[in-house]
Amino acid sequence: MSQPWPAAEFEARLRAVGERRYHHLHPFNQRMHAGQLSPNDMRLWIANRFYYQKNVPVKDGILLSKLPTREDRRLWLQRIIDQDGREGNEGGLELWVMMGEAAGLERDDLWSDRFLLPGVRFAVDAYVTFVRERPWLEGVAASLTELFAPGIHEARLEAFRRHYPWIRPEGYRYSESRLSQARRDVQHGLSLVLQHARTREDQERCVAALEFKCDVLWSLLDAVQLACEQRRAA
Ligand SMILES: O=C(O)c1cc(C(=O)O)c2c(n1)C(=O)C(=O)c1cc(C(=O)O)[nH]c1-2
């Protein structure tokens, strides 16, 4: 059996996954940031990404139920509150709906899944199923795409301001809120993974979980991109 990687090497291998296959590299994302998407393309992306958003607190509820300690559950609980909100602070899902409205969608367009593409549904459901069926350590490792998320939120905010002035500024609030939340979440997630993946086999399963999660995000954009192309060709 191989020796476990030292913590620094394990962390570097996790971070390298993002450099190779995080969705900032996806052609659809690159076109978004270059200002090349039409209002209808943007709306389709916002409506479909909402299905991911609304399933994040569902998967976090599943993961919460599997975490071994009270301290970790307390920290993880904050993720659900961040998305689902509470009275007086409606949370991330509401901010995402506000982005939809700022871009010309109706609130019900998002909640009803009216524009949800089959490929997006399959990709997101696969993430929730993965977290349900795999050990919690792999579920936490899958969430570590949040290591790379602040960069994409920053680039998206800049792209919105520069290229999509027709989206009203309330549309920025989701990404603004995630900048600090993602950094806090990932500190906890990364420390759990570094601490609990003790064998090389555990570590390799964590790297594979993160690759799987990158594939979920990649597939989501594949489906949206294809639908945009088909709509233009029709
Ligand atoms: O906009 C993005 O590109 C992006 C990516 C990701 C991600 O990398 O999974 C998340 C988010 N946003 C996000 O807003 C969010 O709340 C979130 C939670 C999680 C997760 O897996 O637990 N990922 C992400």
Ligand as a Chemical Component Dictionary entry (heavy atoms), coordinates in Angstrom:
data_LIG
# 
_chem_comp.id                   LIG 
_chem_comp.type                 NON-POLYMER 
_chem_comp.pdbx_formal_charge   0 
_chem_comp.three_letter_code    LIG 
# 
loop_
_chem_comp_atom.comp_id 
_chem_comp_atom.atom_id 
_chem_comp_atom.alt_atom_id 
_chem_comp_atom.type_symbol 
_chem_comp_atom.charge 
_chem_comp_atom.model_Cartn_x 
_chem_comp_atom.model_Cartn_y 
_chem_comp_atom.model_Cartn_z 
_chem_comp_atom.pdbx_ordinal 
LIG O1  O1  O 0 -21.297 30.362 -9.228  1  
LIG C1  C1  C 0 -20.501 29.443 -9.192  2  
LIG O2  O2  O 0 -19.705 29.214 -10.102 3  
LIG C2  C2  C 0 -20.546 28.576 -8.015  4  
LIG C3  C3  C 0 -19.865 27.385 -7.966  5  
LIG C4  C4  C 0 -20.013 26.564 -6.852  6  
LIG C5  C5  C 0 -19.216 25.360 -6.851  7  
LIG O3  O3  O 0 -18.048 25.443 -7.228  8  
LIG O4  O4  O 0 -19.708 24.297 -6.546  9  
LIG C6  C6  C 0 -20.875 26.950 -5.820  10 
LIG C7  C7  C 0 -21.479 28.200 -5.951  11 
LIG N1  N1  N 0 -21.327 28.988 -7.016  12 
LIG C8  C8  C 0 -22.350 28.697 -4.943  13 
LIG O5  O5  O 0 -22.855 29.811 -5.073  14 
LIG C9  C9  C 0 -22.640 27.899 -3.809  15 
LIG O6  O6  O 0 -23.407 28.312 -2.931  16 
LIG C10 C10 C 0 -22.070 26.633 -3.721  17 
LIG C11 C11 C 0 -22.216 25.614 -2.779  18 
LIG C12 C12 C 0 -21.478 24.576 -3.255  19 
LIG C13 C13 C 0 -21.353 23.232 -2.703  20 
LIG O7  O7  O 0 -20.971 22.329 -3.449  21 
LIG O8  O8  O 0 -21.667 23.043 -1.519  22 
LIG N2  N2  N 0 -20.868 24.933 -4.401  23 
LIG C14 C14 C 0 -21.204 26.176 -4.701  24 
# 
loop_
_chem_comp_bond.comp_id 
_chem_comp_bond.atom_id_1 
_chem_comp_bond.atom_id_2 
_chem_comp_bond.value_order 
_chem_comp_bond.pdbx_ordinal 
LIG O1  C1  DOUB 1  
LIG C1  O2  SING 2  
LIG C1  C2  SING 3  
LIG C2  C3  SING 4  
LIG C2  N1  DOUB 5  
LIG C3  C4  DOUB 6  
LIG C4  C5  SING 7  
LIG C4  C6  SING 8  
LIG C5  O3  DOUB 9  
LIG C5  O4  SING 10 
LIG C6  C7  DOUB 11 
LIG C6  C14 SING 12 
LIG C7  N1  SING 13 
LIG C7  C8  SING 14 
LIG C8  O5  DOUB 15 
LIG C8  C9  SING 16 
LIG C9  O6  DOUB 17 
LIG C9  C10 SING 18 
LIG C10 C11 SING 19 
LIG C10 C14 DOUB 20 
LIG C11 C12 DOUB 21 
LIG C12 C13 SING 22 
LIG C12 N2  SING 23 
LIG C13 O7  DOUB 24 
LIG C13 O8  SING 25 
LIG N2  C14 SING 26 
# 
